[in-house]
Amino acid sequence: MTTSHVNPLVTYGLFLAWAVHDAEELVRGPRWIRENLPGLRERFPGVPEAVWRAMEKVDEREFAAAVGVMAVIVASAAAAGARSGGRSAFYQGALTGFGLHGLVHLAQAAAVRDATPGAPTSPLVVIPFALWARGRLRKAGVLLPVRPGGVVAGLAVAAGATVVSHAVGRKVAARF
């Protein structure tokens, strides 16, 4: 049965699930990077030096500021979803990108053979929430179809939002 009602947990839940996930990243991220960067450089010599230098510069203040910037982006997407009854393309794109980024975390953990920041909450929170919310949207008859190009675009937007968040976070952290 299809209904047009979407529970607010489906839309605002995106922000809640993201907050749980990013709290875990906030606690583990910068320290994990500092402790593992030398070994990662050795294992992955093909990664451009600019990537390693950028990772070296990430400290707790920048990371926290970047999480704050991303909070604004995700909260905006969740609010757009709530206002539109789940129909917002921005919300649905963010939801899809959130779920896919959970798979990226799992791939990263497999590549480095370690529980990287974000990997523990990906199979417990990120992926299940994204699948559940998409199922609720489908049941309500408002889920937009996702095509392969949409998957690529979703990952690109998620990566872009991460880059922007860190760039702004770096500027904010430098002021304090």
C-alpha positions as CSV (number, residue, x, y, z in Angstrom):
1,M,0.0,0.0,0.0
2,T,1.3,3.4,-0.9
3,T,0.8,6.4,1.3
4,S,2.0,10.0,1.0
5,H,2.8,10.3,4.7
6,V,6.5,10.1,5.6
7,N,7.4,9.9,9.3
8,P,9.7,12.7,10.4
9,L,12.2,10.1,11.6
10,V,12.8,9.2,7.9
11,T,13.8,12.8,7.2
12,Y,15.2,14.2,10.4
13,G,16.7,10.7,11.1
14,L,19.3,11.5,8.4
15,F,20.7,14.1,10.7
16,L,20.5,11.9,13.8
17,A,22.2,8.9,12.0
18,W,24.8,11.3,10.7
19,A,25.4,12.8,14.1
20,V,26.0,9.3,15.7
21,H,28.4,8.4,12.8
22,D,30.3,11.6,12.9
23,A,30.6,11.6,16.7
24,E,32.5,8.3,16.3
25,E,34.7,9.9,13.6
26,L,35.3,13.0,15.7
27,V,36.5,10.8,18.6
28,R,38.8,8.6,16.5
29,G,39.7,10.5,13.4
30,P,42.6,12.9,14.0
31,R,44.4,10.5,16.4
32,W,44.0,7.6,14.1
33,I,45.4,9.6,11.2
34,R,48.4,10.7,13.2
35,E,49.1,7.1,14.4
36,N,48.6,5.4,11.1
37,L,49.9,7.9,8.5
38,P,53.5,6.6,8.3
39,G,52.3,3.1,7.7
40,L,49.8,4.2,5.2
41,R,52.4,6.1,3.2
42,E,54.6,3.0,3.1
43,R,51.7,0.7,2.0
44,F,50.3,3.0,-0.6
45,P,53.2,4.7,-2.3
46,G,51.1,5.6,-5.3
47,V,49.0,8.1,-3.4
48,P,50.1,11.7,-4.3
49,E,52.2,13.4,-1.7
50,A,49.7,16.3,-1.6
51,V,47.2,13.9,-0.1
52,W,49.5,12.8,2.7
53,R,50.5,16.4,3.4
54,A,46.9,17.5,3.7
55,M,46.2,14.6,6.0
56,E,49.2,15.5,8.2
57,K,47.7,19.0,8.7
58,V,44.3,17.8,10.1
59,D,44.2,18.3,13.8
60,E,41.3,18.1,16.3
61,R,40.3,21.7,15.9
62,E,40.1,21.5,12.1
63,F,38.3,18.2,12.2
64,A,35.7,19.5,14.7
65,A,35.2,22.6,12.6
66,A,34.8,20.5,9.5
67,V,32.2,18.3,11.3
68,G,30.3,21.5,12.2
69,V,30.2,22.6,8.6
70,M,29.0,19.2,7.5
71,A,26.4,19.4,10.2
72,V,24.9,22.4,8.5
73,I,24.8,20.6,5.1
74,V,23.2,17.5,6.5
75,A,20.7,19.4,8.7
76,S,19.7,21.5,5.6
77,A,19.1,18.3,3.6
78,A,17.1,16.7,6.5
79,A,15.0,19.9,6.8
80,A,14.4,20.0,3.0
81,G,13.3,16.4,3.3
82,A,10.9,17.2,6.1
83,R,9.4,20.2,4.4
84,S,8.8,18.2,1.2
85,G,7.4,15.1,2.8
86,G,10.6,13.3,1.7
87,R,10.3,14.4,-2.0
88,S,13.2,16.8,-2.0
89,A,15.9,15.7,-4.4
90,F,18.5,17.4,-2.2
91,Y,17.4,15.3,0.8
92,Q,17.2,12.1,-1.2
93,G,20.6,12.7,-2.8
94,A,22.1,13.4,0.7
95,L,20.4,10.2,1.9
96,T,21.8,8.1,-1.0
97,G,25.3,9.7,-0.6
98,F,25.2,9.0,3.1
99,G,24.5,5.4,2.6
100,L,27.1,5.1,-0.2
101,H,29.7,6.8,1.9
102,G,29.2,4.1,4.5
103,L,30.3,1.6,1.9
104,V,33.4,3.7,1.2
105,H,34.3,3.5,4.9
106,L,34.0,-0.2,4.7
107,A,36.2,-0.4,1.6
108,Q,38.8,1.9,3.3
109,A,38.9,-0.4,6.3
110,A,39.3,-3.4,4.1
111,A,42.1,-1.7,2.1
112,V,44.1,-0.8,5.2
113,R,43.0,-3.9,7.2
114,D,42.0,-1.9,10.2
115,A,38.9,-0.3,11.8
116,T,39.3,3.1,10.2
117,P,37.3,6.1,11.6
118,G,33.8,5.8,10.4
119,A,34.0,2.0,9.7
120,P,32.4,0.8,13.0
121,T,29.3,2.9,12.6
122,S,28.8,2.3,8.9
123,P,27.3,-1.2,9.1
124,L,25.6,-0.4,12.4
125,V,24.1,3.0,11.7
126,V,24.9,4.5,8.3
127,I,23.9,1.7,5.9
128,P,21.0,0.3,7.8
129,F,19.5,3.8,8.2
130,A,19.9,4.7,4.6
131,L,18.3,1.4,3.5
132,W,15.4,1.8,6.0
133,A,14.7,5.4,5.0
134,R,14.8,4.6,1.3
135,G,12.4,1.8,2.0
136,R,10.0,4.1,3.8
137,L,10.2,6.6,1.0
138,R,9.5,3.9,-1.5
139,K,6.5,2.7,0.5
140,A,5.2,6.4,0.6
141,G,5.6,6.5,-3.2
142,V,8.0,9.4,-3.2
143,L,11.4,7.7,-3.7
144,L,13.2,9.1,-6.8
145,P,14.8,6.4,-8.9
146,V,18.6,6.2,-8.6
147,R,20.5,5.4,-11.8
148,P,24.2,4.6,-12.1
149,G,24.9,8.3,-13.0
150,G,23.1,9.3,-9.8
151,V,25.2,7.0,-7.8
152,V,28.4,8.6,-9.2
153,A,26.9,12.0,-8.7
154,G,25.9,11.2,-5.1
155,L,29.5,10.0,-4.3
156,A,30.9,13.1,-6.0
157,V,28.6,15.4,-4.0
158,A,29.5,13.6,-0.8
159,A,33.2,13.9,-1.6
160,G,32.8,17.5,-2.5
161,A,31.0,18.3,0.7
162,T,33.8,16.7,2.6
163,V,36.4,18.7,0.8
164,V,34.5,21.9,1.3
165,S,33.9,21.1,5.0
166,H,37.6,20.5,5.6
167,A,38.6,23.7,3.7
168,V,36.2,25.8,5.7
169,G,37.2,23.9,8.9
170,R,40.8,24.7,8.2
171,K,40.1,28.4,7.9
172,V,37.9,28.4,11.0
173,A,40.4,26.5,13.1
174,A,43.2,28.9,12.0
175,R,41.2,31.9,13.4
176,F,41.0,30.4,16.9
